């Protein structure tokens, strides 16, 4: 059985599953490689989301080595893929934990055996709080962390912890933020008040570290890097102040941040935080496993400019594609394709990267010539301007590189996993 298949191989697929051939009899997902399907032979209908296994394996190994060189660890954000099979790949490659954004995402991770979870959000609401404490009570081996940025939330969690009486404290991180940004305390003094409230709630709560998210920054590169640098300094100062006032619980102090754009800066700054206590540095990049062809490709180029050693090992490769047919060429300079906003994220416009003509002498997809530009989307169509001498004709197949993988994964219940020859060697199931 393919390693990708083991956690979810029993799930049944049939023609009601997006990406499956019409009229196909139901079969367990574990048997998909045995079908002998190949994308280029048109064994599957389009549109189709495809994950390239060699590139994903490469990305997993690259990130493992990059993080290890700094002495840090990674707790990748599971919301990117919501695919327990990929959680397993990441954990096998040394991930310290899986990060989630909601307790529903946590429930998926728990169902597939993840035993250390960071909820990179405030834990609020009756049902979310109940679920977390029920899980902590049910499984003494579960390590769980969430974040706090207000005395009000600390009071809510402390009251719930007293009532649940699970015999161990709820572990929390103090979150730092910036003015006009997302969640997190805006200054050191407010942070210390929240941290003191956590300390006062002992033994029901335990402050284990400081957390932040640096990704929502100005589009201008220089301004973004300056803001990230200042923000990381603020998080370190917050940790230093908490340590000075003896507000951390016993054990190592955890410093964690890191989306998929500035994790090199996070690792560099946190690895030199200068705390007296043993310190664990955690980055939480999630998009690295597939990378993309627009946003994170650009971010990675900037990472290599800042941190040249990131280029070691070949860097990150785009491992996700969405395939479509040319369905119409109503004008010499325009084609319509069988893919749309129901099939990939559109906050970054996809890029036509290669094309293939079934039944021709072509043996592999070829790079798309210059001048083929996506100009818009409908639910099920993509509009593309093309040169009048474009070779594309109705029935040709195109691959699209996408941006922001999170918003493509959540369009698909099942994504095909392929080798370099586009043989289907497995499938990945998502749980959004």
C-alpha positions as CSV (number, residue, x, y, z in Angstrom):
1,X,0.0,0.0,0.0
2,X,1.3,3.4,-0.9
3,X,2.5,5.4,2.1
4,X,0.3,8.3,1.2
5,X,-2.7,6.0,1.4
6,X,-2.5,4.4,4.8
7,X,-4.4,6.8,7.0
8,X,-7.5,7.1,4.7
9,X,-7.2,4.2,2.3
10,X,-10.6,2.8,3.4
11,X,-12.5,5.8,2.1
12,X,-14.7,4.9,-0.9
13,X,-14.5,6.8,-4.2
14,X,-17.0,6.8,-7.0
15,X,-18.3,9.0,-9.8
16,X,-19.8,11.4,-7.2
17,X,-16.2,12.3,-6.2
18,X,-14.9,15.3,-8.1
19,X,-12.1,14.1,-10.4
20,X,-13.4,10.5,-10.9
21,X,-14.6,9.2,-14.2
22,X,-18.3,9.0,-14.7
23,X,-20.0,5.7,-14.0
24,X,-17.1,4.2,-12.2
25,X,-17.9,1.6,-9.6
26,X,-17.1,2.5,-6.0
27,X,-13.7,1.5,-4.8
28,X,-11.5,2.1,-1.7
29,X,-9.0,4.9,-2.1
30,X,-6.2,2.6,-1.2
31,X,-6.7,0.8,-4.6
32,X,-6.3,3.9,-6.7
33,X,-2.7,3.2,-7.8
34,X,-3.8,-0.2,-9.0
35,X,-6.1,1.4,-11.6
36,X,-3.1,2.2,-13.7
37,X,-4.4,5.7,-14.5
38,X,-2.3,8.3,-16.3
39,X,-3.3,11.9,-16.7
40,X,-1.8,12.3,-20.2
41,X,-3.9,9.3,-21.5
42,X,-7.0,11.2,-20.4
43,X,-7.9,8.4,-17.9
44,X,-9.4,11.0,-15.6
45,X,-11.8,13.9,-16.4
46,X,-10.6,17.5,-16.1
47,X,-10.5,19.8,-14.2
48,X,-8.2,17.8,-11.9
49,X,-6.0,18.8,-9.0
50,X,-2.6,17.1,-9.1
51,X,0.1,16.7,-6.5
52,X,3.6,15.7,-7.8
53,X,5.0,13.2,-5.3
54,X,8.7,13.7,-6.1
55,X,8.4,17.4,-5.6
56,X,6.5,17.0,-2.3
57,X,9.1,14.5,-1.0
58,X,11.8,17.0,-2.0
59,X,10.1,19.9,-0.2
60,X,9.6,17.9,2.9
61,X,13.3,16.9,3.0
62,X,14.4,20.5,2.2
63,X,12.4,22.0,5.0
64,X,13.6,19.4,7.5
65,X,17.2,20.2,6.7
66,X,16.8,23.9,6.6
67,X,15.1,24.1,10.0
68,X,17.5,21.6,11.5
69,X,20.5,23.8,10.6
70,X,19.2,26.5,13.0
71,X,18.5,24.0,15.8
72,X,14.7,24.8,15.5
73,X,11.7,22.6,14.8
74,X,8.6,23.0,12.6
75,X,5.0,22.6,13.5
76,X,3.4,23.0,10.1
77,X,0.0,24.6,9.8
78,X,-2.4,21.9,8.9
79,X,-5.0,24.3,7.6
80,X,-3.1,24.6,4.4
81,X,-3.9,21.1,3.3
82,X,-6.3,19.6,5.8
83,X,-4.9,16.3,4.6
84,X,-3.9,13.8,7.4
85,X,-1.8,11.9,4.9
86,X,0.4,15.0,4.4
87,X,0.4,15.6,8.2
88,X,1.9,12.1,8.4
89,X,4.6,12.9,5.8
90,X,5.4,16.1,7.8
91,X,5.6,14.2,11.1
92,X,7.7,11.5,9.6
93,X,10.1,14.2,8.5
94,X,10.5,15.4,12.1
95,X,7.7,17.9,12.5
96,X,7.4,18.7,16.3
97,X,3.6,19.2,16.1
98,X,0.8,20.0,13.8
99,X,-0.7,23.5,14.0
100,X,-4.4,24.2,13.5
101,X,-6.6,27.2,13.4
102,X,-9.9,25.8,14.7
103,X,-11.1,23.0,16.9
104,X,-12.7,21.3,13.9
105,X,-9.3,21.1,12.3
106,X,-7.9,19.8,15.6
107,X,-10.6,17.1,15.7
108,X,-9.5,15.9,12.2
109,X,-5.9,15.8,13.4
110,X,-6.8,13.9,16.5
111,X,-8.9,11.3,14.6
112,X,-5.7,10.5,12.7
113,X,-3.5,10.2,15.7
114,X,-1.8,13.5,16.0
115,X,-0.7,13.8,19.7
116,X,0.9,17.3,19.8
117,X,-1.2,20.2,18.6
118,X,-0.8,24.0,18.5
119,X,-4.1,25.9,18.2
120,X,-2.7,29.1,16.7
121,X,-5.7,31.0,17.8
122,X,-7.5,32.1,20.9
123,X,-9.7,29.3,22.4
124,X,-13.1,30.8,22.7
125,X,-16.7,29.6,22.8
126,X,-18.5,27.0,24.8
127,X,-18.2,24.1,22.4
128,X,-14.6,24.7,21.4
129,X,-13.5,24.9,25.0
130,X,-15.5,21.8,26.0
131,X,-14.0,19.8,23.1
132,X,-10.4,20.7,24.1
133,X,-10.8,19.8,27.7
134,X,-12.7,16.6,26.8
135,X,-9.8,15.6,24.6
136,X,-7.2,16.5,27.3
137,X,-9.1,14.4,29.9
138,X,-9.6,11.5,27.5
139,X,-6.0,11.3,26.4
140,X,-3.3,12.1,29.0
141,X,-0.6,11.8,26.3
142,X,-2.1,14.7,24.3
143,X,0.0,17.9,24.3
144,X,-2.0,20.9,23.4
145,X,-1.2,24.6,23.3
146,X,-3.4,27.6,22.5
147,X,-2.8,31.4,22.6
148,X,-4.1,34.2,24.8
149,X,-4.0,38.0,24.3
150,X,-6.5,39.3,26.9
151,X,-7.2,39.0,30.6
152,X,-10.8,38.2,29.7
153,X,-9.9,35.1,27.7
154,X,-7.5,34.0,30.5
155,X,-10.4,34.3,33.0
156,X,-12.6,32.2,30.7
157,X,-10.0,29.5,30.2
158,X,-9.1,29.4,33.9
159,X,-12.7,28.9,34.9
160,X,-13.2,26.2,32.3
161,X,-10.0,24.5,33.5
162,X,-11.1,24.5,37.1
163,X,-14.4,23.0,36.2
164,X,-12.8,20.3,33.9
165,X,-10.3,19.4,36.6
166,X,-8.1,17.4,34.2
167,X,-5.2,17.2,36.6
168,X,-2.8,19.2,34.5
169,X,-2.7,22.9,33.3
170,X,-3.9,24.1,30.0
171,X,-0.7,25.3,28.2
172,X,-0.9,28.7,26.6
173,X,1.3,31.1,24.6
174,X,1.2,34.8,25.0
175,X,0.5,36.3,21.6
176,X,2.0,39.6,20.4
177,X,0.6,41.7,17.6
178,X,0.9,45.1,16.1
179,X,-1.2,48.2,15.8
180,X,-3.8,47.8,13.1
181,X,-2.9,44.1,12.7
182,X,-4.6,40.9,13.7
183,X,-4.9,39.4,17.2
184,X,-2.2,39.8,19.9
185,X,-1.2,42.3,22.5
186,X,0.1,45.6,21.1
187,X,2.7,46.5,23.7
188,X,4.9,44.9,26.4
189,X,2.9,46.3,29.4
190,X,-0.4,44.8,28.2
191,X,1.4,41.5,27.5
192,X,2.8,41.5,31.0
193,X,-0.7,42.0,32.5
194,X,-2.0,39.1,30.5
195,X,1.0,36.9,31.4
196,X,0.5,37.8,35.1
197,X,-3.1,36.7,34.8
198,X,-2.0,33.4,33.5
199,X,0.5,33.0,36.3
200,X,-2.3,33.8,38.8
201,X,-4.4,31.1,37.3
202,X,-1.9,28.4,38.2
203,X,-2.2,25.4,38.5
204,X,-5.1,25.6,35.9
205,X,-3.1,27.5,33.3
206,X,0.6,27.5,32.4
207,X,2.4,30.1,30.3
208,X,4.8,28.1,28.0
209,X,6.0,30.8,25.7
210,X,5.4,33.7,23.3
211,X,3.8,33.5,19.9
212,X,3.0,35.7,16.9
213,X,2.2,35.8,13.2
214,X,4.3,38.0,11.1
215,X,2.8,37.3,7.7
216,X,0.2,40.1,7.2
217,X,2.6,42.9,6.3
218,X,2.8,45.6,3.6
219,X,3.2,44.6,0.0
220,X,6.3,46.7,-0.4
221,X,9.3,44.3,0.3
222,X,11.5,46.7,2.1
223,X,8.6,48.0,4.3
224,X,7.5,44.4,5.0
225,X,11.0,43.2,6.1
226,X,11.4,46.2,8.3
227,X,8.0,45.6,10.0
228,X,8.7,41.9,10.4
229,X,12.1,42.6,12.0
230,X,10.6,45.1,14.4
231,X,7.7,42.7,15.2
232,X,10.1,39.8,15.9
233,X,12.1,42.1,18.2
234,X,8.9,43.0,20.1
235,X,8.1,39.3,20.6
236,X,11.6,38.6,21.9
237,X,11.3,41.6,24.3
238,X,8.0,40.3,25.4
239,X,9.6,36.9,26.2
240,X,12.5,38.6,28.0
241,X,10.1,40.6,30.1
242,X,8.1,37.5,31.0
243,X,11.3,35.6,31.9
244,X,12.5,38.5,34.0
245,X,9.3,38.6,36.0
246,X,9.3,34.8,36.4
247,X,6.0,34.4,34.6
248,X,6.8,31.3,32.5
249,X,5.9,27.8,33.8
250,X,8.7,25.4,34.5
251,X,10.4,23.9,31.5
252,X,11.6,25.2,28.2
253,X,10.3,28.5,26.9
254,X,8.8,28.2,23.4
255,X,9.1,31.0,20.9
256,X,6.9,30.4,17.8
257,X,5.9,32.3,14.7
258,X,6.4,31.8,11.0
259,X,4.0,31.8,8.2
260,X,5.4,30.8,4.7
261,X,7.0,34.1,3.7
262,X,9.4,35.1,6.5
263,X,10.3,31.9,8.4
264,X,14.0,32.5,7.7
265,X,13.8,35.8,9.6
266,X,11.8,34.1,12.4
267,X,14.4,31.3,12.8
268,X,17.3,33.8,12.7
269,X,15.9,36.1,15.3
270,X,14.4,33.6,17.7
271,X,17.5,31.5,17.7
272,X,19.4,34.5,19.2
273,X,16.7,35.6,21.6
274,X,19.2,35.6,24.5
275,X,16.9,34.0,27.1
276,X,18.4,32.4,30.1
277,X,15.9,29.5,30.1
278,X,16.2,26.6,27.7
279,X,14.4,27.7,24.5
280,X,12.6,25.8,21.8
281,X,12.1,27.7,18.5
282,X,9.2,26.7,16.3
283,X,8.2,27.9,12.9
284,X,4.8,27.0,11.5
285,X,5.1,27.3,7.7
286,X,2.4,25.2,6.1
287,X,2.6,26.0,2.4
288,X,6.2,24.7,1.9
289,X,5.0,21.1,1.4
290,X,3.5,22.0,-2.1
291,X,4.9,25.5,-2.6
292,X,3.1,27.3,-5.4
293,X,3.8,29.1,-8.7
294,X,3.1,32.7,-7.8
295,X,2.9,34.1,-4.2
296,X,5.2,31.7,-2.4
297,X,7.5,31.2,-5.3
298,X,8.1,35.0,-5.1
299,X,8.4,34.9,-1.3
300,X,11.0,32.0,-1.6
301,X,13.0,34.1,-4.0
302,X,13.1,36.8,-1.4
303,X,14.1,34.3,1.3
304,X,17.1,33.2,-0.8
305,X,18.1,36.8,-1.3
306,X,18.1,37.3,2.5
307,X,19.3,33.9,3.4
308,X,21.5,32.5,0.6
309,X,21.9,29.1,2.3
310,X,18.2,28.5,1.6
311,X,19.3,27.7,-1.9
312,X,21.1,24.6,-0.7
313,X,19.5,21.4,-1.7
314,X,17.6,22.9,-4.7
315,X,15.2,25.0,-2.7
316,X,11.4,24.5,-2.8
317,X,9.6,23.2,-5.9
318,X,6.0,23.7,-7.0
319,X,4.2,20.4,-6.4
320,X,0.6,21.4,-7.1
321,X,-1.1,21.8,-10.5
322,X,-4.6,22.1,-11.7
323,X,-5.3,20.6,-15.1
324,X,-8.0,21.8,-17.6
325,X,-9.1,21.4,-21.2
326,X,-9.4,24.1,-23.8
327,X,-13.1,24.0,-24.5
328,X,-13.5,27.0,-26.8
329,X,-11.5,29.4,-28.9
330,X,-14.3,31.8,-29.9
331,X,-11.8,34.5,-31.0
332,X,-8.3,34.3,-32.4
333,X,-6.9,35.9,-29.3
334,X,-9.0,34.2,-26.6
335,X,-9.6,30.7,-25.2
336,X,-11.9,29.4,-22.6
337,X,-10.9,26.5,-20.3
338,X,-12.8,24.0,-18.3
339,X,-11.7,25.3,-14.9
340,X,-12.8,28.1,-12.7
341,X,-13.2,29.5,-9.2
342,X,-14.7,26.2,-8.1
343,X,-11.4,24.6,-8.8
344,X,-8.6,26.8,-7.6
345,X,-8.1,29.9,-5.4
346,X,-8.4,33.1,-7.3
347,X,-6.8,35.7,-4.9
348,X,-3.7,35.1,-7.0
349,X,-4.4,34.5,-10.7
350,X,-3.3,31.1,-11.8
351,X,-0.5,30.8,-14.4
352,X,-0.7,28.6,-17.5
353,X,2.5,26.7,-17.3
354,X,2.4,23.8,-19.9
355,X,0.2,22.2,-22.5
356,X,-0.3,18.8,-24.0
357,X,-2.2,17.5,-27.0
358,X,-3.7,14.1,-26.5
359,X,-3.2,11.7,-29.4
360,X,-0.3,13.7,-30.8
361,X,3.4,12.9,-31.0
362,X,3.9,14.9,-27.8
363,X,5.2,12.6,-25.0
364,X,5.2,15.2,-22.2
365,X,3.6,18.5,-21.5
366,X,5.6,21.4,-23.1
367,X,6.1,24.9,-21.7
368,X,3.3,27.2,-22.7
369,X,4.6,29.9,-25.1
370,X,4.8,33.5,-23.9
371,X,1.7,35.7,-24.1
372,X,-0.9,33.2,-22.7
373,X,-2.4,35.2,-19.8
374,X,-5.3,34.4,-17.5
375,X,-7.6,37.4,-17.5
376,X,-10.6,36.3,-15.4
377,X,-12.7,33.5,-14.0
378,X,-16.3,32.4,-13.7
379,X,-17.4,29.5,-11.5
380,X,-16.5,26.9,-14.1
381,X,-14.6,28.8,-16.8
382,X,-11.2,30.5,-17.0
383,X,-10.7,33.3,-19.6
384,X,-7.3,33.5,-21.2
385,X,-5.9,35.8,-23.8
386,X,-3.5,34.1,-26.2
387,X,-1.4,35.2,-29.2
388,X,-3.2,34.8,-32.5
389,X,-0.6,32.2,-33.5
390,X,-1.1,30.2,-30.3
391,X,-0.9,26.5,-31.0
392,X,-3.8,25.8,-28.6
393,X,-6.9,24.2,-30.0
394,X,-10.1,22.7,-28.5
395,X,-9.3,19.5,-26.6
396,X,-5.8,20.5,-25.6
397,X,-4.8,20.0,-22.0
398,X,-3.2,22.8,-19.9
399,X,-1.6,22.8,-16.5
400,X,-2.0,25.8,-14.2
401,X,0.3,26.8,-11.5
402,X,-1.7,28.2,-8.6
403,X,-1.1,30.7,-5.8
404,X,-1.9,30.4,-2.1
405,X,-2.3,26.6,-1.9
406,X,-4.8,26.8,1.0
407,X,-7.5,28.1,-1.3
408,X,-7.0,25.4,-3.9
409,X,-6.8,22.4,-1.5
410,X,-10.2,23.4,0.0
411,X,-11.8,23.1,-3.5
412,X,-11.1,19.4,-3.7
413,X,-12.1,16.4,-1.6
414,X,-9.5,14.2,-3.3
415,X,-6.3,15.3,-5.1
416,X,-4.4,12.9,-7.4
417,X,-0.8,12.1,-6.5
418,X,1.4,11.5,-9.6
419,X,5.0,10.5,-10.5
420,X,7.1,12.4,-13.0
421,X,5.4,10.6,-15.9
422,X,1.9,11.6,-14.6
423,X,1.0,8.1,-13.5
424,X,-1.4,8.2,-10.6
425,X,0.4,6.6,-7.7
426,X,-2.0,7.6,-5.0
427,X,-4.5,10.2,-3.8
428,X,-4.8,12.6,-0.9
429,X,-8.1,13.2,0.8
430,X,-8.9,16.5,2.5
431,X,-11.2,17.3,5.4
432,X,-12.4,20.9,5.1
